[in-house]
Amino acid sequence: MNAHAPPARFAAAQSTNEGGMELLLWILIWSEFAVFGAFLIAFLILGLIDPPALARLHGALDLPLAGAATAVLLTSGFFAARAAFGPSPRWNLIAAALGGLGFVALKLVAYGHEIPAITAVESRLVELYFLITGFHLAHVLFVALIMLAIAWRPTPRRTGTIAAIWHAIDLVWLLILPVIYLG
């Protein structure tokens, strides 16, 4: 027996533990989809109930900045994928995180343009708009900061995990965009 090889029971326990972490990752991702899905369904229902308020809200939104933020976020997702599957995970994680921070900056600028006009709209749609986009913004900021921390000492497992979470955040935004901005 090789003195440096781990015992078979240790290898089995380690494999089981990693499988459990993967299951938790997918539970987290699907729970995020469920929460954002519920918010977006509520937004759609309120929009059907009060079409004039929805039209006023759409008129107040900064669509060009939302488009630019979408492009930045999707480019960031490209770098997250390269970090997980390509060369230089550290630099790709940093690029992905900087893209996330760029998204945050663009969204904050958009809020600055939108708030004066949106506050004139008296509807629960406005509250849902800020709840959905603000909650997404908090996710982007938090995960971008975690990406920077992982970039300090990237491992394939950490990089793959954070990339999966990042892509879930991208997907949520791709659901938010048509429902809120284009709907």
Secondary structure, DSSP 8 states (H G I E B T S, - for coil): --TTS--HHHHHHHHHHHHHHHHHHHHHHHHHHHHHHHHHHHHHHHHHH-HHHHHHHHHHS-HHHHHHHHHHHHHHHHHHHHHHHSS-HHHHHHHHHHHHHHHHHHHHHHHHHHHHHHTT--SHHHHHHHHHHHHHHHHHHHHHHHHHHHHHS--HHHHHHHHHHHHHHHHHHHHHIIIIII-
